[in-house]
Amino acid sequence: MHKYDLGIIGNCSYLAYVDMASSIRWMCLPRFDSSFVFGSLLDEEKGGNFQVIPDAKVISRRQYYMENTNILCTECSTASGSYRITDFAPRFREYDRYYRPLMLVRKIQLLTGEPLIKVICDPVYEYGEKKPGIRQGSNHIQYTGLGGDVRLTTSIPVSYILADTSFVLTETHYLVFTFGSPFEHSLASTCEELLERTKRYWTEWVKATYVPHFQQEYIIRSTLALKLHQYEDTGGIIASGTASLPEFDGSGRNWDYRYCWMRDTYYTLMAFNSMGHFEELEKYFRYIENIIHKETDRIQPLYTILGEKTVTETELALDGYLGKNKPVRIGNDAYTHIQNDVYGQVLASMLPLYVDKRLVHRTSHNKNLVYRLLGFISDTIEKPDAGLWEFRTRAQFHCYTFLFQWVGAKAAYKIAHELGDEALAEKAEDLMKRAAAGIEQCYDPELQAYSQAIGSKNMDASCLALITMNYLDPASERARLHLKMIEEKLVTENGHVFRYLHEDDFGIPQTAFLICSFWYVDALACVGQLTKAKDIFEKLLATATNHLMLLSEDVASDGSQWGNFPQTYSHVGLMNAAFRIARKMDKPLFE
């Protein structure tokens, strides 16, 4: 069984991936979508390395997060002794803003015995094509030519690190890797203060999070993972921090997900709203609002974290994941695709900003945004698109696109009533009817279900949203039969759900798309099959997560994790399904 033996740390400025052997396998600086400085995940030779290596036989390893934080601990027990590495990215409130530097802190702490260890730090840039010059200081190493002032400051003799020489660990040591501003403080005391303040920040952030009394531990880990993927400077939320991890081994379906997808907007903001984190919600909306104001012709499926439009897809001369998964792609050509559901996604996500009284800094009742988005829907409602799954060589009239045109128009209708705008309400109501007519053209009487697109016989898991978005009455016979057909065609015995099972641009999918499984759980809860929903939810938690409760994009029948990791879409799916089940259970803490 293939699992990603990785944990992530970050501070909303960058992400770093740490494996069970305490190696930083992936770390891009200075942005989520910059070149990696450590990228052995995609090439062991060219990817660089930052690792603490035991120089004795390893007996056991253990990795875990400090409770309710994004601080990661990796313990290693060897024949000569044991030690713990605590990895974190400093983050806390400082005056009127957040302190979140491009700084990775590694604390190496002796636990037992006299372990012999070696520290390797070999950063690279331009995706492994550029190696740095090295300047040695008294307690730091400066790496030149890497796009910024890159330094490793440490209490370990730098000569040991430069010579790849092992030494006996007899006391606590610190490694501080910085990009940009060098670390110029008292090492031990400052690192301990950063650790304590970062720990306090995350535990207090979790305390301020609404979490229902159902599978709390998994929901908390999902909220913490989601938070790390928001680039705080602009508010954009990326789908994943990795690139070119295959949908299944040897598939060639290797994509770069370090960008912001408009298709994720509604679900992500719903999750933030459910857990009561309005600061993140408002920042994400401001990111989206900036995009809407700049676009005149259409809204793309994805943008960079700065809202840049061009995300050119290229292939790199790297070995690929596991040394064989090629091509290695960065950038994503999906930005050129036509996805007409995005306008409804954005409109639906905007609704709380107009009607939720808890949001003090609401959108100032800017009707122009709503009119513009309805205009986009009106202009595209009779045009085929690439759909939610971004088919590269086919355009269809997708049921899911019609659904979110209906959902978006319905949201606009509610906004219109909030603002007392009758003309806006009439426009929205007309588009709701047109979108509903499109949905009904996707209904197949023979299947007794809604298919992927007009004229298609293919079932599609995205059509579960017809139930969860209340287009179909969950109590109706049509909803029951529609769900039954999706179960027959796409759901496996263990509750894994395929997006679809027909051939696409790259063949027939062999792994289930994990968010579809959570959509299925959500739909089961909607139609009143609560026991089944809970059972499948718990199966997914047992089989689809890694040792740190992190979720990938795809999952195989045996529970193997594939695709980019962790996938925010999967974690958002977990959260929204859990909140739905909790609402249906409606159980107080003390019964």
Helices and strands as residue ranges (DSSP letters): E 6-10, E 15-19, E 24-28, E 36-38, E 49-54, E 58-65, E 72-78, E 81-88, E 92-94, E 97-99, E 103-113, E 116-122, E 133-136, E 140-144, E 150-154, H 158-162, E 167-168, E 173-179, H 187-207, H 216-228, E 260-261, G 262-264, H 265-274, H 278-294, E 302-303, E 314-316, E 328-330, G 333-336, H 342-355, H 367-380, H 399-419, H 422-441, E 443-444, E 449-450, G 461-464, H 465-468, H 477-490, E 512-513, H 514-526, H 530-544, E 554-555, E 561-562, H 568-585
